[in-house]
Amino acid sequence: MIARFRKLPIEVDALQWQGDNAIELALFLRGVAWQFTHDGIHIDTLEGTMLANVGDWIIKGLMGEFYPCKPDIFQLTYEEIDNG
C-alpha cells in the first residue's frame, strides 16, 4: 500500500561555499575529513565522499554528519529561521 509522508520539521546548520570563505568552511567542517582539489571540495559523508562546488551549501545533519546540497535543492527544502 502506498502512503504519503511529510518530512519532519528540523533545524540544521548550513554554510554556503562561496569560493572565498575557506577559513569559515574549515571551522564549520571541524571533525570531518575533507579536502580542496582542482574540481571542488571533497567531503566524507555517511554515503561516501561527495563533491561540493562553489555555490553549494554544506549542511550539518542531525547526527553531526556533513553533506553538500545544490543551491536550488537547498532553497526548495530549507527556509532561514530568525537568527536574531
trRosetta pair geometry for C-beta under 8 A, 3 or more apart (Angstrom, degrees):
i j d omega theta_ij theta_ji phi_ij phi_ji
10 62 6.3 -61 -168 -73 147 115
11 81 6.4 -29 -121 -7 116 149
12 59 5.3 16 147 -165 142 100
12 60 6.1 171 -174 70 90 63
12 61 6.5 -26 -125 -108 123 34
12 62 7.4 -79 -95 -56 93 63
12 78 7.2 -80 47 -112 110 135
13 28 7.6 -161 135 -149 119 104
13 59 7.5 143 84 -157 49 53
13 60 4.5 2 65 43 97 119
14 57 4.9 8 180 179 121 115
14 58 6.6 161 -156 79 67 46
14 59 4.7 -21 -101 -102 98 68
14 60 7.0 -154 -75 14 48 72
14 69 7.7 -45 -137 37 130 125
14 74 7.2 148 -178 -148 158 127
14 78 7.0 76 -1 133 155 174
15 21 7.6 -143 171 117 113 137
15 24 6.5 -171 -160 136 140 105
15 25 6.3 177 120 -102 140 65
15 28 4.7 -72 -2 -108 153 171
15 57 7.0 149 76 -157 31 67
15 58 5.2 -16 62 56 85 99
16 55 7.0 -23 -174 -160 104 27
16 56 7.3 173 -149 96 66 30
16 57 5.1 -43 -94 -98 69 70
16 58 7.7 169 -98 13 19 72
16 71 7.5 47 -130 -98 116 99
17 21 7.0 -154 -141 60 44 103
17 25 6.1 50 -107 -98 86 135
17 41 6.4 -143 -124 11 158 139
17 52 5.6 111 4 143 154 121
17 53 7.4 168 87 107 130 26
17 54 5.9 -118 119 -120 95 41
17 55 7.0 -30 78 25 80 22
17 56 5.5 8 38 63 113 76
17 57 7.5 -173 5 -100 77 19
17 58 6.1 77 -38 -23 100 106
17 68 7.8 -29 1 -123 130 109
18 21 5.0 64 42 1 103 112
18 54 6.6 41 -171 -157 20 88
18 55 7.5 72 -109 -72 46 42
19 54 4.1 14 -60 -120 104 126
21 24 4.3 -34 172 42 101 119
21 25 5.7 112 112 -27 82 95
22 25 5.5 -57 -144 39 31 114
22 26 6.2 35 157 -23 67 104
22 36 7.5 -8 -129 -71 120 138
23 26 5.7 -51 -147 33 31 112
23 27 6.6 28 154 -16 63 105
24 27 5.9 -56 -151 37 31 110
24 28 6.3 31 151 -20 65 109
25 28 5.6 -57 -146 37 31 113
25 29 6.1 13 161 -5 68 113
25 41 7.4 -106 169 -108 145 163
25 58 7.0 95 -139 18 93 153
26 29 6.2 -64 -139 47 26 99
26 30 7.2 61 152 -63 57 75
27 30 5.9 -14 -165 -33 36 112
28 58 6.6 115 120 93 135 130
28 60 7.4 -134 178 -47 93 120
29 32 5.3 -91 -176 56 81 104
29 34 5.1 -31 167 11 150 146
29 43 7.0 -117 -132 -122 132 110
29 58 6.9 -49 -72 160 102 152
29 66 6.1 27 -122 -89 82 173
31 64 7.5 -50 112 169 140 116
32 43 6.7 27 131 -164 126 89
32 44 5.9 -159 177 62 91 95
32 65 7.7 104 -102 -148 137 46
32 66 5.1 -148 33 18 175 127
33 43 7.8 141 94 -158 58 44
33 44 4.1 42 67 1 98 134
34 41 6.0 12 178 175 112 100
34 42 6.4 170 -156 88 61 54
34 43 4.5 -7 -109 -106 105 66
34 44 6.7 -125 -69 8 59 76
34 66 7.7 -42 -63 90 126 146
35 41 7.1 164 82 -156 37 60
35 42 5.0 -8 58 55 88 101
36 41 5.8 -33 -99 -102 56 75
37 40 6.6 3 61 56 86 44
37 41 7.5 155 21 -100 74 25
37 42 6.0 38 -2 -14 120 109
39 51 6.7 -32 118 -148 105 134
39 53 7.9 -57 158 -96 67 91
40 51 4.9 84 77 -174 137 94
40 52 5.6 -175 165 80 119 44
40 53 4.6 -72 -108 -89 131 58
40 54 7.5 -135 -119 -20 88 62
40 56 8.0 44 -159 16 130 135
41 51 7.2 135 71 -158 46 53
41 52 4.5 -23 64 61 100 100
41 53 7.9 -172 22 -73 78 23
41 58 8.0 -39 92 -77 142 128
41 68 7.7 145 79 -73 101 132
42 49 5.1 7 -178 -178 104 115
42 50 7.3 157 -153 76 57 31
42 51 5.9 -28 -97 -96 66 64
42 52 7.9 -174 -79 18 19 76
43 49 6.9 152 74 -153 34 63
43 50 5.5 -27 63 63 88 83
43 51 7.9 160 18 -93 78 16
43 52 6.0 37 -7 -11 119 115
43 58 6.9 153 -72 -131 163 113
43 66 5.6 -96 176 110 133 113
43 67 6.9 172 104 -115 132 35
43 68 6.2 142 31 -31 135 97
44 48 7.7 -83 -145 172 60 27
44 49 5.6 -37 -96 -94 55 72
44 66 8.0 70 75 62 57 101
45 48 6.5 -1 61 61 84 33
45 49 7.1 137 17 -111 79 19
45 50 5.0 14 0 1 131 116
45 65 6.3 79 -153 174 69 110
45 66 6.4 -112 -99 86 81 59
45 67 4.5 65 -121 -94 135 91
46 63 7.9 56 -63 73 138 132
46 65 5.1 -15 -33 -143 107 154
46 67 7.5 -53 21 -63 85 120
47 50 6.9 50 75 -52 102 114
47 67 7.5 51 25 -112 108 129
50 67 6.0 44 43 -147 154 78
50 68 5.4 -157 123 26 120 104
51 68 7.0 -65 100 34 33 155
52 56 4.4 -146 -160 81 84 142
52 58 6.0 -1 -119 -78 162 94
52 68 3.6 -170 -89 -97 97 142
53 56 5.2 102 54 -17 60 116
53 68 8.0 98 14 -177 56 149
55 71 5.3 -61 159 -34 94 129
56 68 4.7 14 155 -169 137 111
56 69 6.4 150 -171 68 87 37
56 70 5.9 -52 -115 -100 88 39
56 71 6.6 -120 -105 -40 36 75
57 68 7.0 140 78 -159 46 58
57 69 4.7 -25 67 63 99 95
57 70 7.9 -5 22 80 84 6
57 71 6.5 120 -21 -92 95 57
57 74 4.4 93 15 -95 143 156
58 66 5.9 3 178 -170 99 108
58 67 7.5 169 -153 85 60 24
58 68 5.7 -36 -98 -97 65 65
58 69 7.7 166 -91 17 18 78
59 66 6.9 157 80 -151 46 56
59 67 5.7 -22 59 63 94 74
59 68 7.6 141 12 -117 81 14
59 69 5.5 38 -16 -8 120 123
59 74 7.7 -175 -57 -113 118 107
60 64 6.7 -20 -174 -145 99 36
60 65 7.4 153 -158 79 53 35
60 66 5.6 -28 -99 -94 62 76
61 64 7.0 -37 72 36 73 15
61 65 4.4 -8 43 62 120 87
61 66 7.2 -156 2 -77 85 23
61 67 6.7 35 -35 11 115 105
69 73 5.5 -122 -179 88 93 112
69 74 4.6 115 118 -69 119 97
69 77 7.5 -90 -175 44 145 141
70 73 4.7 78 65 15 89 107
70 74 6.7 -158 89 -12 40 90
71 74 5.5 -56 -142 36 30 115
71 75 6.2 31 160 -21 66 106
72 75 5.9 -52 -148 34 29 111
72 76 6.6 24 154 -14 62 108
73 76 5.8 -60 -149 40 32 108
73 77 6.0 16 158 -11 68 119
74 77 6.0 -72 -142 44 25 103
74 78 5.7 -32 -178 30 68 113
75 78 7.4 -65 -107 55 16 74
80 83 7.3 -55 176 -22 101 105
